[in-house]
Amino acid sequence: MPAAAARTALIEPFYVMEVVKEAAELAAAGRSVIHLSIGEPDFTAPEPVRRAACAAIERGETQYTGALGLEPLRERIADWYATRFGCRVDRQRIVITAGASGALLLTCAALLERDAEVLMPDPSYPCNRHFATALGGRARLVPCGPDQRFQLTATDVEANWSDATGGILVASPSNPTGTSVAPDVLAQLIDAVGRRNGFVISDEIYQGLSYDGPPTSALQLSDETVVINSFSKYFSMTGWRLGWIVAPAALVPVLEKLAQNLYICPSTIAQHAALACFDEAAIGVYEQRRAEFRRRRDFMVPALRSLGFGIPVVPDGAFYIYADVSRFSGDSFEFVRALLRATGVCLVPGKDFGDASPERYVRVSYATSLERLEEAVERMRGYLG
């Protein structure tokens, strides 16, 4: 058998998959399992989007598009930034991709030299660091505690930048913490990195799911930032595998060349469907869903606190709560497994998200119905006393 490339050994498996596997075994044995582990909206694409996909199939519009994506979709996204965020984005800077994962892979391939470091907050979504590793770079996780909302600051850049550093990757709102980078903090970050001739990648896939104020974008601060977004979260199109990049104009030809070689183009059917995402009827549905996610957050935060979970920072976006379980256990991984066996409630251990006190934290997802959330809380109450 041929040997796997050495760099693959640097990519860690998801520890949550061990928990999910055990949850599946319990369910197969007849136990009722409530997943507060899933990073996927429980809503699917609304009817106008599904109809647009079927219409594209009926018209036979299923062949390759250009590697940068459908021109009308790039135009719709450019209009979205103008109306939603008040910032002018030329559609030629928009690259439609095979999901946000495809967007991050293209971006890392375009920007990362071999062994170059990317500064990321610890905790952060594990795939982000693995994208860098897979492309020959290295993620350097910077511990970011609750006092800074689990997000990088300009001070972190000053303290951790080295000759090997190429740039930073931030997520706002973040998985697993649900916290956003405040605009003034982001402006300072962009300035600190710019003075070092580095790149800033802003992962904004949960941007539409912001609850305590209007959503913001790094594009409101700088045209030199690379912004990643997706149709998966706010637009409820997870399995359609469609995302986008807004890149500085000079980087677009590089991204186009990479896309041509790596996957030719994103799904044509998904692109035609996504055109309907920006119609008034669909936006009305999405805004109702955003309000529902906020209602769930506003239930779960006080409910978890009443059970004894520590929540040092109230999330302002996404559908996650990063909760401290040190009152119950010194090992969040074992806590999650014991909780699952006793109650059928499935959480995600902190060790998936970095090295900064992972034993203290769990991620709680509220991407399920309020009724299921209420039942999960009562099950945990019975177990935790």
TADA-V158742 format. One record per residue. RES is the residue in one letter. SS is DSSP state (2 for helix, 1 for strand, 0 for the rest). PHI is phi in radians with two decimals (none if undefined). OMEGA is omega in whole degrees, 0 to 359 (NA if undefined). Layout:
res:RES ss:SS phi:PHI omega:OMEGA
res:RES ss:SS phi:PHI omega:OMEGA
//
This chain:
res:M ss:0 phi:none omega:177
res:P ss:0 phi:-1.20 omega:179
res:A ss:0 phi:-1.40 omega:175
res:A ss:0 phi:-1.23 omega:178
res:A ss:0 phi:-1.02 omega:185
res:A ss:2 phi:-1.02 omega:184
res:R ss:2 phi:-1.15 omega:181
res:T ss:2 phi:-1.18 omega:178
res:A ss:2 phi:-1.20 omega:180
res:L ss:2 phi:-1.46 omega:181
res:I ss:0 phi:-1.68 omega:186
res:E ss:0 phi:-1.47 omega:174
res:P ss:0 phi:-1.30 omega:173
res:F ss:0 phi:-1.33 omega:177
res:Y ss:0 phi:-1.18 omega:180
res:V ss:2 phi:-1.08 omega:181
res:M ss:2 phi:-1.13 omega:175
res:E ss:2 phi:-1.13 omega:179
res:V ss:2 phi:-1.21 omega:180
res:V ss:2 phi:-1.10 omega:177
res:K ss:2 phi:-1.08 omega:179
res:E ss:2 phi:-1.15 omega:178
res:A ss:2 phi:-1.10 omega:179
res:A ss:2 phi:-1.12 omega:178
res:E ss:2 phi:-1.13 omega:178
res:L ss:2 phi:-1.12 omega:180
res:A ss:2 phi:-1.11 omega:179
res:A ss:2 phi:-1.13 omega:179
res:A ss:0 phi:-1.50 omega:176
res:G ss:0 phi:1.79 omega:178
res:R ss:0 phi:-1.32 omega:174
res:S ss:0 phi:-1.50 omega:182
res:V ss:0 phi:-2.02 omega:175
res:I ss:1 phi:-1.94 omega:181
res:H ss:1 phi:-1.55 omega:166
res:L ss:0 phi:-1.84 omega:185
res:S ss:0 phi:-1.99 omega:192
res:I ss:0 phi:-1.44 omega:177
res:G ss:0 phi:-1.65 omega:184
res:E ss:0 phi:-2.49 omega:177
res:P ss:0 phi:-1.01 omega:176
res:D ss:0 phi:-1.44 omega:174
res:F ss:0 phi:-1.64 omega:175
res:T ss:0 phi:-1.85 omega:180
res:A ss:0 phi:-0.99 omega:181
res:P ss:0 phi:-1.21 omega:187
res:E ss:2 phi:-0.97 omega:181
res:P ss:2 phi:-1.03 omega:180
res:V ss:2 phi:-1.27 omega:178
res:R ss:2 phi:-1.10 omega:178
res:R ss:2 phi:-1.11 omega:180
res:A ss:2 phi:-1.12 omega:177
res:A ss:2 phi:-1.13 omega:180
res:C ss:2 phi:-1.11 omega:180
res:A ss:2 phi:-1.13 omega:178
res:A ss:2 phi:-1.10 omega:178
res:I ss:2 phi:-1.12 omega:180
res:E ss:2 phi:-1.10 omega:179
res:R ss:2 phi:-1.37 omega:182
res:G ss:0 phi:1.35 omega:180
res:E ss:0 phi:-1.53 omega:186
res:T ss:0 phi:-2.24 omega:180
res:Q ss:0 phi:-1.50 omega:180
res:Y ss:0 phi:-0.94 omega:164
res:T ss:0 phi:-1.77 omega:171
res:G ss:0 phi:-1.10 omega:183
res:A ss:0 phi:-1.07 omega:180
res:L ss:0 phi:-1.44 omega:178
res:G ss:0 phi:1.83 omega:179
res:L ss:0 phi:-1.10 omega:179
res:E ss:2 phi:-1.05 omega:179
res:P ss:2 phi:-1.06 omega:179
res:L ss:2 phi:-1.25 omega:176
res:R ss:2 phi:-1.07 omega:178
res:E ss:2 phi:-1.17 omega:179
res:R ss:2 phi:-1.07 omega:180
res:I ss:2 phi:-1.17 omega:177
res:A ss:2 phi:-1.04 omega:178
res:D ss:2 phi:-1.11 omega:179
res:W ss:2 phi:-1.05 omega:179
res:Y ss:2 phi:-1.15 omega:180
res:A ss:2 phi:-1.19 omega:184
res:T ss:2 phi:-1.39 omega:186
res:R ss:2 phi:-1.48 omega:188
res:F ss:2 phi:-2.13 omega:178
res:G ss:0 phi:1.18 omega:179
res:C ss:0 phi:-2.15 omega:183
res:R ss:0 phi:-1.50 omega:179
res:V ss:0 phi:-2.23 omega:177
res:D ss:0 phi:-1.16 omega:182
res:R ss:2 phi:-1.04 omega:180
res:Q ss:2 phi:-1.18 omega:177
res:R ss:2 phi:-1.56 omega:185
res:I ss:1 phi:-1.74 omega:180
res:V ss:1 phi:-2.07 omega:177
res:I ss:1 phi:-1.38 omega:188
res:T ss:1 phi:-2.29 omega:176
res:A ss:0 phi:-1.40 omega:183
res:G ss:2 phi:1.40 omega:175
res:A ss:2 phi:-1.14 omega:176
res:S ss:2 phi:-1.09 omega:175
res:G ss:2 phi:-1.07 omega:179
res:A ss:2 phi:-1.12 omega:180
res:L ss:2 phi:-1.20 omega:177
res:L ss:2 phi:-1.12 omega:177
res:L ss:2 phi:-1.07 omega:182
res:T ss:2 phi:-1.12 omega:178
res:C ss:2 phi:-1.12 omega:178
res:A ss:2 phi:-1.12 omega:182
res:A ss:2 phi:-1.36 omega:190
res:L ss:2 phi:-1.89 omega:189
res:L ss:0 phi:-1.59 omega:167
res:E ss:0 phi:-1.35 omega:178
res:R ss:0 phi:-1.01 omega:178
res:D ss:0 phi:1.20 omega:176
res:A ss:0 phi:-1.24 omega:180
res:E ss:1 phi:-1.66 omega:171
res:V ss:1 phi:-2.10 omega:177
res:L ss:1 phi:-1.36 omega:178
res:M ss:1 phi:-2.38 omega:176
res:P ss:1 phi:-1.24 omega:172
res:D ss:1 phi:-2.04 omega:21
res:P ss:0 phi:-1.56 omega:173
res:S ss:0 phi:-2.74 omega:181
res:Y ss:0 phi:-1.08 omega:188
res:P ss:2 phi:-1.07 omega:181
res:C ss:2 phi:-1.07 omega:181
res:N ss:2 phi:-1.05 omega:179
res:R ss:2 phi:-1.27 omega:180
res:H ss:2 phi:-1.27 omega:173
res:F ss:2 phi:-1.03 omega:180
res:A ss:2 phi:-1.09 omega:180
res:T ss:2 phi:-1.10 omega:183
res:A ss:2 phi:-1.10 omega:181
res:L ss:0 phi:-1.70 omega:175
res:G ss:0 phi:1.56 omega:176
res:G ss:0 phi:-1.68 omega:180
res:R ss:1 phi:-2.46 omega:172
res:A ss:1 phi:-1.52 omega:173
res:R ss:1 phi:-1.99 omega:183
res:L ss:1 phi:-1.42 omega:181
res:V ss:1 phi:-1.87 omega:181
res:P ss:1 phi:-1.00 omega:181
res:C ss:0 phi:-2.28 omega:185
res:G ss:0 phi:-1.48 omega:182
res:P ss:2 phi:-1.11 omega:179
res:D ss:2 phi:-1.12 omega:176
res:Q ss:2 phi:-2.08 omega:176
res:R ss:0 phi:1.03 omega:179
res:F ss:0 phi:1.05 omega:184
res:Q ss:0 phi:-2.19 omega:176
res:L ss:0 phi:-1.10 omega:173
res:T ss:0 phi:-2.25 omega:177
res:A ss:2 phi:-1.07 omega:177
res:T ss:2 phi:-1.09 omega:177
res:D ss:2 phi:-1.11 omega:177
res:V ss:2 phi:-1.10 omega:180
res:E ss:2 phi:-1.02 omega:187
res:A ss:2 phi:-1.41 omega:189
res:N ss:2 phi:-2.04 omega:180
res:W ss:0 phi:-1.21 omega:178
res:S ss:0 phi:-2.40 omega:179
res:D ss:0 phi:-1.09 omega:181
res:A ss:0 phi:-1.50 omega:186
res:T ss:1 phi:-1.36 omega:177
res:G ss:1 phi:-1.72 omega:181
res:G ss:1 phi:3.05 omega:182
res:I ss:1 phi:-2.28 omega:173
res:L ss:1 phi:-2.26 omega:177
res:V ss:1 phi:-2.08 omega:177
res:A ss:1 phi:-2.18 omega:185
res:S ss:0 phi:-2.56 omega:352
res:P ss:0 phi:-1.11 omega:189
res:S ss:0 phi:-1.78 omega:162
res:N ss:0 phi:-1.84 omega:27
res:P ss:0 phi:-1.86 omega:194
res:T ss:0 phi:-1.64 omega:183
res:G ss:0 phi:1.26 omega:181
res:T ss:0 phi:-1.72 omega:178
res:S ss:0 phi:-1.86 omega:172
res:V ss:0 phi:-1.49 omega:180
res:A ss:0 phi:-1.07 omega:183
res:P ss:2 phi:-0.94 omega:180
res:D ss:2 phi:-1.20 omega:177
res:V ss:2 phi:-1.17 omega:180
res:L ss:2 phi:-1.15 omega:178
res:A ss:2 phi:-1.06 omega:178
res:Q ss:2 phi:-1.17 omega:177
res:L ss:2 phi:-1.08 omega:181
res:I ss:2 phi:-1.05 omega:179
res:D ss:2 phi:-1.15 omega:182
res:A ss:2 phi:-1.10 omega:180
res:V ss:2 phi:-1.28 omega:180
res:G ss:2 phi:-1.07 omega:178
res:R ss:0 phi:-1.16 omega:178
res:R ss:0 phi:-1.84 omega:179
res:N ss:0 phi:1.02 omega:179
res:G ss:0 phi:-1.75 omega:178
res:F ss:1 phi:-1.86 omega:174
res:V ss:1 phi:-2.10 omega:174
res:I ss:1 phi:-1.88 omega:180
res:S ss:1 phi:-1.92 omega:179
res:D ss:1 phi:-1.47 omega:185
res:E ss:0 phi:-2.07 omega:186
res:I ss:0 phi:-1.22 omega:177
res:Y ss:0 phi:-1.78 omega:187
res:Q ss:0 phi:-0.97 omega:181
res:G ss:0 phi:-1.16 omega:180
res:L ss:0 phi:-1.71 omega:176
res:S ss:1 phi:-2.00 omega:193
res:Y ss:0 phi:-2.10 omega:189
res:D ss:0 phi:-1.87 omega:180
res:G ss:0 phi:2.96 omega:180
res:P ss:0 phi:-1.13 omega:177
res:P ss:0 phi:-1.12 omega:179
res:T ss:0 phi:-2.18 omega:179
res:S ss:0 phi:-2.37 omega:175
res:A ss:2 phi:-1.07 omega:180
res:L ss:2 phi:-1.18 omega:175
res:Q ss:2 phi:-1.28 omega:184
res:L ss:0 phi:-1.93 omega:185
res:S ss:0 phi:-2.77 omega:173
res:D ss:0 phi:-1.47 omega:183
res:E ss:0 phi:-1.64 omega:178
res:T ss:0 phi:-1.36 omega:173
res:V ss:1 phi:-1.63 omega:183
res:V ss:1 phi:-1.88 omega:178
res:I ss:1 phi:-1.91 omega:175
res:N ss:1 phi:-2.51 omega:190
res:S ss:1 phi:-2.67 omega:171
res:F ss:0 phi:-1.59 omega:188
res:S ss:0 phi:-1.39 omega:193
res:K ss:0 phi:-1.66 omega:179
res:Y ss:0 phi:-1.04 omega:184
res:F ss:0 phi:-1.55 omega:171
res:S ss:0 phi:1.03 omega:182
res:M ss:0 phi:-2.13 omega:187
res:T ss:2 phi:-1.04 omega:185
res:G ss:2 phi:-1.33 omega:180
res:W ss:2 phi:-1.36 omega:176
res:R ss:0 phi:0.96 omega:182
res:L ss:0 phi:-2.49 omega:177
res:G ss:1 phi:-2.52 omega:176
res:W ss:1 phi:-2.74 omega:174
res:I ss:1 phi:-2.11 omega:163
res:V ss:1 phi:-1.91 omega:188
res:A ss:0 phi:-2.10 omega:168
res:P ss:0 phi:-0.98 omega:188
res:A ss:2 phi:-0.94 omega:184
res:A ss:2 phi:-1.17 omega:183
res:L ss:2 phi:-1.53 omega:186
res:V ss:2 phi:-1.05 omega:179
res:P ss:2 phi:-1.03 omega:178
res:V ss:2 phi:-1.19 omega:179
res:L ss:2 phi:-1.12 omega:179
res:E ss:2 phi:-1.10 omega:179
res:K ss:2 phi:-1.06 omega:180
res:L ss:2 phi:-1.14 omega:180
res:A ss:2 phi:-1.08 omega:178
res:Q ss:2 phi:-0.97 omega:184
res:N ss:2 phi:-1.45 omega:188
res:L ss:2 phi:-1.55 omega:180
res:Y ss:0 phi:-2.64 omega:176
res:I ss:0 phi:1.19 omega:179
res:C ss:0 phi:-2.89 omega:173
res:P ss:0 phi:-1.24 omega:179
res:S ss:0 phi:-0.98 omega:180
res:T ss:2 phi:-1.15 omega:181
res:I ss:2 phi:-1.10 omega:179
res:A ss:2 phi:-1.07 omega:179
res:Q ss:2 phi:-1.14 omega:178
res:H ss:2 phi:-1.11 omega:178
res:A ss:2 phi:-1.12 omega:184
res:A ss:2 phi:-1.14 omega:176
res:L ss:2 phi:-0.99 omega:181
res:A ss:2 phi:-1.33 omega:180
res:C ss:2 phi:-1.06 omega:186
res:F ss:2 phi:-1.67 omega:176
res:D ss:0 phi:-1.24 omega:184
res:E ss:2 phi:-1.01 omega:181
res:A ss:2 phi:-1.08 omega:180
res:A ss:2 phi:-1.19 omega:180
res:I ss:2 phi:-1.06 omega:177
res:G ss:2 phi:-1.04 omega:178
res:V ss:2 phi:-1.13 omega:182
res:Y ss:2 phi:-1.10 omega:180
res:E ss:2 phi:-1.23 omega:174
res:Q ss:2 phi:-1.10 omega:180
res:R ss:2 phi:-1.19 omega:177
res:R ss:2 phi:-1.08 omega:178
res:A ss:2 phi:-1.10 omega:178
res:E ss:2 phi:-1.17 omega:176
res:F ss:2 phi:-1.07 omega:178
res:R ss:2 phi:-1.12 omega:178
res:R ss:2 phi:-1.06 omega:178
res:R ss:2 phi:-1.14 omega:178
res:R ss:2 phi:-1.03 omega:183
res:D ss:2 phi:-1.19 omega:171
res:F ss:2 phi:-1.44 omega:190
res:M ss:2 phi:-1.25 omega:183
res:V ss:2 phi:-1.05 omega:178
res:P ss:2 phi:-1.17 omega:180
res:A ss:2 phi:-1.12 omega:179
res:L ss:2 phi:-1.11 omega:178
res:R ss:2 phi:-1.09 omega:179
res:S ss:2 phi:-1.16 omega:178
res:L ss:2 phi:-1.45 omega:181
res:G ss:0 phi:1.90 omega:174
res:F ss:0 phi:-1.19 omega:173
res:G ss:1 phi:-1.58 omega:177
res:I ss:0 phi:-2.20 omega:186
res:P ss:0 phi:-1.24 omega:180
res:V ss:0 phi:-2.37 omega:177
res:V ss:0 phi:-1.31 omega:181
res:P ss:0 phi:-1.17 omega:179
res:D ss:0 phi:-1.91 omega:181
res:G ss:1 phi:-2.83 omega:183
res:A ss:0 phi:1.02 omega:175
res:F ss:0 phi:-2.47 omega:181
res:Y ss:1 phi:-2.25 omega:171
res:I ss:1 phi:-2.22 omega:178
res:Y ss:1 phi:-1.70 omega:191
res:A ss:1 phi:-1.97 omega:180
res:D ss:1 phi:-1.55 omega:181
res:V ss:0 phi:-1.96 omega:184
res:S ss:0 phi:-1.11 omega:175
res:R ss:0 phi:-1.11 omega:185
res:F ss:0 phi:-1.72 omega:188
res:S ss:0 phi:-2.80 omega:173
res:G ss:0 phi:-1.59 omega:182
res:D ss:0 phi:-2.46 omega:185
res:S ss:2 phi:-1.12 omega:179
res:F ss:2 phi:-1.13 omega:178
res:E ss:2 phi:-1.19 omega:177
res:F ss:2 phi:-1.06 omega:180
res:V ss:2 phi:-1.07 omega:181
res:R ss:2 phi:-1.18 omega:179
res:A ss:2 phi:-1.16 omega:179
res:L ss:2 phi:-1.09 omega:180
res:L ss:2 phi:-1.07 omega:183
res:R ss:2 phi:-1.13 omega:185
res:A ss:2 phi:-1.42 omega:190
res:T ss:2 phi:-2.14 omega:186
res:G ss:0 phi:1.38 omega:177
res:V ss:1 phi:-1.67 omega:187
res:C ss:1 phi:-1.90 omega:177
res:L ss:0 phi:-2.00 omega:180
res:V ss:1 phi:-1.99 omega:180
res:P ss:1 phi:-1.29 omega:183
res:G ss:2 phi:-1.16 omega:186
res:K ss:2 phi:-1.17 omega:175
res:D ss:2 phi:-1.27 omega:194
res:F ss:0 phi:-1.90 omega:177
res:G ss:0 phi:2.55 omega:186
res:D ss:0 phi:-1.98 omega:184
res:A ss:0 phi:-1.53 omega:179
res:S ss:0 phi:0.89 omega:182
res:P ss:2 phi:-1.13 omega:181
res:E ss:2 phi:-1.21 omega:181
res:R ss:2 phi:-1.51 omega:197
res:Y ss:1 phi:-2.05 omega:168
res:V ss:1 phi:-2.28 omega:172
res:R ss:1 phi:-1.76 omega:177
res:V ss:1 phi:-1.96 omega:177
res:S ss:1 phi:-1.72 omega:175
res:Y ss:0 phi:-1.92 omega:176
res:A ss:0 phi:-1.52 omega:175
res:T ss:0 phi:-2.56 omega:189
res:S ss:0 phi:-1.15 omega:179
res:L ss:2 phi:-1.07 omega:179
res:E ss:2 phi:-1.09 omega:179
res:R ss:2 phi:-1.21 omega:177
res:L ss:2 phi:-1.10 omega:179
res:E ss:2 phi:-1.08 omega:179
res:E ss:2 phi:-1.13 omega:179
res:A ss:2 phi:-1.06 omega:180
res:V ss:2 phi:-1.09 omega:181
res:E ss:2 phi:-1.17 omega:176
res:R ss:2 phi:-1.08 omega:180
res:M ss:2 phi:-1.15 omega:179
res:R ss:2 phi:-1.06 omega:179
res:G ss:2 phi:-1.12 omega:182
res:Y ss:2 phi:-1.41 omega:185
res:L ss:2 phi:-1.48 omega:176
res:G ss:0 phi:1.36 omega:NA
//
